[in-house]
Amino acid sequence: MKQNSILFMLRTVFVLGLPFIFLGSSFKSTPPHLKWEQLFNGKDLKDWQPKIRYHDLNDNYANTFRVKDGQIQVRYDGYTQFDETFGHLFYKKSYSYYLIAAEYRFVNDQVKGGPGWAYRNSGIMVHGQDPAAMKKDQDFPNSIEVQLLGGTGNGERPTANLCTPGTQFVLNGKVVKNHCIESSSKTFNGEQWVRVEVLVLGDSTIVHYINGDEVLRYDRPQKDPVGGADEGELIKGGTISLQSESHPVDFRKVEIINLDKYAKDPAKLAEVIKSLMAEKRIAKQ
């Protein structure tokens, strides 16, 4: 399958098809053959692995990641000080072509010692490295980070931005080496629930959505280049993880639709994506 074929089909869907679908079908349910699989069972962290900086894989230091009230809660009441003890909760499987969704909210106060930039800050890491390959003192997995931000009550602060630990990408046909770029989302202040969806299509295209609206799209996710090259090795798939970055955050839903079976048929993949994204899914408060 040629990557150019996928990109062409997707641009046809995004540029030509979706506006008309949204006009007439924005409240249709997900097609029955495209079922959401719940990665979080609402009861425990079965199938998830914590990797917290300075600690071994599966050492859930200070009970950072916990389940309460049907939510994955990221908490720091067991910390004296944060000390850059960044953490990630990894799902057991890796994926390549998929639509992942999570509903999240920021709560309470940032832990003492958390960096200023991490205030009301978390993330969903996609196309990530295997946590078993991370060094004990590694802060973030090499990955594509869908950065989740909450408003500060002072000015605009979009969410579903893109950050790139150990990676880079192509935007509007040009390689981008900036560590983070902002999405076009609005700002979400307070403790309101927000739904983020991320369409990940192997090494071709990634699209971010907030409450059903597209807010960022880019192509060719890749590892940082070596030897002075401009582009790095394309990333075809990887792990998914939720971030602990010093501010308490809740995730009440983490779900996925696996699109791997359509990966070798660009026309069918485009049709499925058109059908999937015809529904505007918004977090209920």
Secondary structure as a PSIPRED ss2 file (coil, helix, strand):
# PSIPRED VFORMAT (PSIPRED V4.0)

   1 M C   1.000  0.000  0.000
   2 K C   1.000  0.000  0.000
   3 Q H   0.000  1.000  0.000
   4 N H   0.000  1.000  0.000
   5 S H   0.000  1.000  0.000
   6 I H   0.000  1.000  0.000
   7 L H   0.000  1.000  0.000
   8 F H   0.000  1.000  0.000
   9 M H   0.000  1.000  0.000
  10 L H   0.000  1.000  0.000
  11 R H   0.000  1.000  0.000
  12 T H   0.000  1.000  0.000
  13 V H   0.000  1.000  0.000
  14 F H   0.000  1.000  0.000
  15 V H   0.000  1.000  0.000
  16 L H   0.000  1.000  0.000
  17 G H   0.000  1.000  0.000
  18 L H   0.000  1.000  0.000
  19 P H   0.000  1.000  0.000
  20 F H   0.000  1.000  0.000
  21 I H   0.000  1.000  0.000
  22 F H   0.000  1.000  0.000
  23 L H   0.000  1.000  0.000
  24 G H   0.000  1.000  0.000
  25 S H   0.000  1.000  0.000
  26 S C   1.000  0.000  0.000
  27 F C   1.000  0.000  0.000
  28 K C   1.000  0.000  0.000
  29 S C   1.000  0.000  0.000
  30 T C   1.000  0.000  0.000
  31 P C   1.000  0.000  0.000
  32 P C   1.000  0.000  0.000
  33 H C   1.000  0.000  0.000
  34 L C   1.000  0.000  0.000
  35 K C   1.000  0.000  0.000
  36 W C   1.000  0.000  0.000
  37 E E   0.000  0.000  1.000
  38 Q E   0.000  0.000  1.000
  39 L C   1.000  0.000  0.000
  40 F C   1.000  0.000  0.000
  41 N C   1.000  0.000  0.000
  42 G C   1.000  0.000  0.000
  43 K C   1.000  0.000  0.000
  44 D C   1.000  0.000  0.000
  45 L C   1.000  0.000  0.000
  46 K C   1.000  0.000  0.000
  47 D C   1.000  0.000  0.000
  48 W E   0.000  0.000  1.000
  49 Q E   0.000  0.000  1.000
  50 P E   0.000  0.000  1.000
  51 K E   0.000  0.000  1.000
  52 I E   0.000  0.000  1.000
  53 R C   1.000  0.000  0.000
  54 Y C   1.000  0.000  0.000
  55 H C   1.000  0.000  0.000
  56 D C   1.000  0.000  0.000
  57 L C   1.000  0.000  0.000
  58 N C   1.000  0.000  0.000
  59 D C   1.000  0.000  0.000
  60 N C   1.000  0.000  0.000
  61 Y H   0.000  1.000  0.000
  62 A H   0.000  1.000  0.000
  63 N H   0.000  1.000  0.000
  64 T C   1.000  0.000  0.000
  65 F E   0.000  0.000  1.000
  66 R E   0.000  0.000  1.000
  67 V E   0.000  0.000  1.000
  68 K E   0.000  0.000  1.000
  69 D C   1.000  0.000  0.000
  70 G C   1.000  0.000  0.000
  71 Q E   0.000  0.000  1.000
  72 I E   0.000  0.000  1.000
  73 Q E   0.000  0.000  1.000
  74 V E   0.000  0.000  1.000
  75 R C   1.000  0.000  0.000
  76 Y C   1.000  0.000  0.000
  77 D C   1.000  0.000  0.000
  78 G C   1.000  0.000  0.000
  79 Y C   1.000  0.000  0.000
  80 T C   1.000  0.000  0.000
  81 Q C   1.000  0.000  0.000
  82 F C   1.000  0.000  0.000
  83 D C   1.000  0.000  0.000
  84 E C   1.000  0.000  0.000
  85 T C   1.000  0.000  0.000
  86 F C   1.000  0.000  0.000
  87 G E   0.000  0.000  1.000
  88 H E   0.000  0.000  1.000
  89 L E   0.000  0.000  1.000
  90 F E   0.000  0.000  1.000
  91 Y E   0.000  0.000  1.000
  92 K C   1.000  0.000  0.000
  93 K C   1.000  0.000  0.000
  94 S C   1.000  0.000  0.000
  95 Y E   0.000  0.000  1.000
  96 S C   1.000  0.000  0.000
  97 Y E   0.000  0.000  1.000
  98 Y E   0.000  0.000  1.000
  99 L E   0.000  0.000  1.000
 100 I E   0.000  0.000  1.000
 101 A E   0.000  0.000  1.000
 102 A E   0.000  0.000  1.000
 103 E E   0.000  0.000  1.000
 104 Y E   0.000  0.000  1.000
 105 R E   0.000  0.000  1.000
 106 F E   0.000  0.000  1.000
 107 V C   1.000  0.000  0.000
 108 N C   1.000  0.000  0.000
 109 D C   1.000  0.000  0.000
 110 Q C   1.000  0.000  0.000
 111 V C   1.000  0.000  0.000
 112 K C   1.000  0.000  0.000
 113 G C   1.000  0.000  0.000
 114 G C   1.000  0.000  0.000
 115 P C   1.000  0.000  0.000
 116 G H   0.000  1.000  0.000
 117 W H   0.000  1.000  0.000
 118 A H   0.000  1.000  0.000
 119 Y C   1.000  0.000  0.000
 120 R C   1.000  0.000  0.000
 121 N E   0.000  0.000  1.000
 122 S E   0.000  0.000  1.000
 123 G E   0.000  0.000  1.000
 124 I E   0.000  0.000  1.000
 125 M E   0.000  0.000  1.000
 126 V E   0.000  0.000  1.000
 127 H E   0.000  0.000  1.000
 128 G E   0.000  0.000  1.000
 129 Q C   1.000  0.000  0.000
 130 D C   1.000  0.000  0.000
 131 P H   0.000  1.000  0.000
 132 A H   0.000  1.000  0.000
 133 A H   0.000  1.000  0.000
 134 M C   1.000  0.000  0.000
 135 K C   1.000  0.000  0.000
 136 K C   1.000  0.000  0.000
 137 D C   1.000  0.000  0.000
 138 Q C   1.000  0.000  0.000
 139 D C   1.000  0.000  0.000
 140 F C   1.000  0.000  0.000
 141 P C   1.000  0.000  0.000
 142 N C   1.000  0.000  0.000
 143 S C   1.000  0.000  0.000
 144 I E   0.000  0.000  1.000
 145 E E   0.000  0.000  1.000
 146 V E   0.000  0.000  1.000
 147 Q E   0.000  0.000  1.000
 148 L E   0.000  0.000  1.000
 149 L E   0.000  0.000  1.000
 150 G C   1.000  0.000  0.000
 151 G C   1.000  0.000  0.000
 152 T C   1.000  0.000  0.000
 153 G C   1.000  0.000  0.000
 154 N C   1.000  0.000  0.000
 155 G C   1.000  0.000  0.000
 156 E C   1.000  0.000  0.000
 157 R C   1.000  0.000  0.000
 158 P C   1.000  0.000  0.000
 159 T C   1.000  0.000  0.000
 160 A C   1.000  0.000  0.000
 161 N E   0.000  0.000  1.000
 162 L E   0.000  0.000  1.000
 163 C E   0.000  0.000  1.000
 164 T C   1.000  0.000  0.000
 165 P C   1.000  0.000  0.000
 166 G C   1.000  0.000  0.000
 167 T E   0.000  0.000  1.000
 168 Q E   0.000  0.000  1.000
 169 F E   0.000  0.000  1.000
 170 V E   0.000  0.000  1.000
 171 L E   0.000  0.000  1.000
 172 N C   1.000  0.000  0.000
 173 G C   1.000  0.000  0.000
 174 K E   0.000  0.000  1.000
 175 V E   0.000  0.000  1.000
 176 V E   0.000  0.000  1.000
 177 K C   1.000  0.000  0.000
 178 N C   1.000  0.000  0.000
 179 H C   1.000  0.000  0.000
 180 C E   0.000  0.000  1.000
 181 I E   0.000  0.000  1.000
 182 E C   1.000  0.000  0.000
 183 S C   1.000  0.000  0.000
 184 S C   1.000  0.000  0.000
 185 S C   1.000  0.000  0.000
 186 K C   1.000  0.000  0.000
 187 T C   1.000  0.000  0.000
 188 F C   1.000  0.000  0.000
 189 N C   1.000  0.000  0.000
 190 G C   1.000  0.000  0.000
 191 E C   1.000  0.000  0.000
 192 Q C   1.000  0.000  0.000
 193 W C   1.000  0.000  0.000
 194 V E   0.000  0.000  1.000
 195 R E   0.000  0.000  1.000
 196 V E   0.000  0.000  1.000
 197 E E   0.000  0.000  1.000
 198 V E   0.000  0.000  1.000
 199 L E   0.000  0.000  1.000
 200 V E   0.000  0.000  1.000
 201 L E   0.000  0.000  1.000
 202 G C   1.000  0.000  0.000
 203 D C   1.000  0.000  0.000
 204 S C   1.000  0.000  0.000
 205 T E   0.000  0.000  1.000
 206 I E   0.000  0.000  1.000
 207 V E   0.000  0.000  1.000
 208 H E   0.000  0.000  1.000
 209 Y E   0.000  0.000  1.000
 210 I E   0.000  0.000  1.000
 211 N C   1.000  0.000  0.000
 212 G C   1.000  0.000  0.000
 213 D E   0.000  0.000  1.000
 214 E E   0.000  0.000  1.000
 215 V E   0.000  0.000  1.000
 216 L E   0.000  0.000  1.000
 217 R E   0.000  0.000  1.000
 218 Y E   0.000  0.000  1.000
 219 D E   0.000  0.000  1.000
 220 R E   0.000  0.000  1.000
 221 P E   0.000  0.000  1.000
 222 Q E   0.000  0.000  1.000
 223 K E   0.000  0.000  1.000
 224 D C   1.000  0.000  0.000
 225 P C   1.000  0.000  0.000
 226 V C   1.000  0.000  0.000
 227 G C   1.000  0.000  0.000
 228 G C   1.000  0.000  0.000
 229 A C   1.000  0.000  0.000
 230 D C   1.000  0.000  0.000
 231 E C   1.000  0.000  0.000
 232 G C   1.000  0.000  0.000
 233 E C   1.000  0.000  0.000
 234 L E   0.000  0.000  1.000
 235 I C   1.000  0.000  0.000
 236 K C   1.000  0.000  0.000
 237 G C   1.000  0.000  0.000
 238 G E   0.000  0.000  1.000
 239 T E   0.000  0.000  1.000
 240 I E   0.000  0.000  1.000
 241 S E   0.000  0.000  1.000
 242 L E   0.000  0.000  1.000
 243 Q E   0.000  0.000  1.000
 244 S E   0.000  0.000  1.000
 245 E C   1.000  0.000  0.000
 246 S C   1.000  0.000  0.000
 247 H C   1.000  0.000  0.000
 248 P C   1.000  0.000  0.000
 249 V E   0.000  0.000  1.000
 250 D E   0.000  0.000  1.000
 251 F E   0.000  0.000  1.000
 252 R E   0.000  0.000  1.000
 253 K E   0.000  0.000  1.000
 254 V E   0.000  0.000  1.000
 255 E E   0.000  0.000  1.000
 256 I E   0.000  0.000  1.000
 257 I E   0.000  0.000  1.000
 258 N E   0.000  0.000  1.000
 259 L C   1.000  0.000  0.000
 260 D H   0.000  1.000  0.000
 261 K H   0.000  1.000  0.000
 262 Y H   0.000  1.000  0.000
 263 A C   1.000  0.000  0.000
 264 K C   1.000  0.000  0.000
 265 D C   1.000  0.000  0.000
 266 P H   0.000  1.000  0.000
 267 A H   0.000  1.000  0.000
 268 K H   0.000  1.000  0.000
 269 L H   0.000  1.000  0.000
 270 A H   0.000  1.000  0.000
 271 E H   0.000  1.000  0.000
 272 V H   0.000  1.000  0.000
 273 I H   0.000  1.000  0.000
 274 K H   0.000  1.000  0.000
 275 S H   0.000  1.000  0.000
 276 L H   0.000  1.000  0.000
 277 M C   1.000  0.000  0.000
 278 A C   1.000  0.000  0.000
 279 E C   1.000  0.000  0.000
 280 K C   1.000  0.000  0.000
 281 R C   1.000  0.000  0.000
 282 I C   1.000  0.000  0.000
 283 A C   1.000  0.000  0.000
 284 K C   1.000  0.000  0.000
 285 Q C   1.000  0.000  0.000
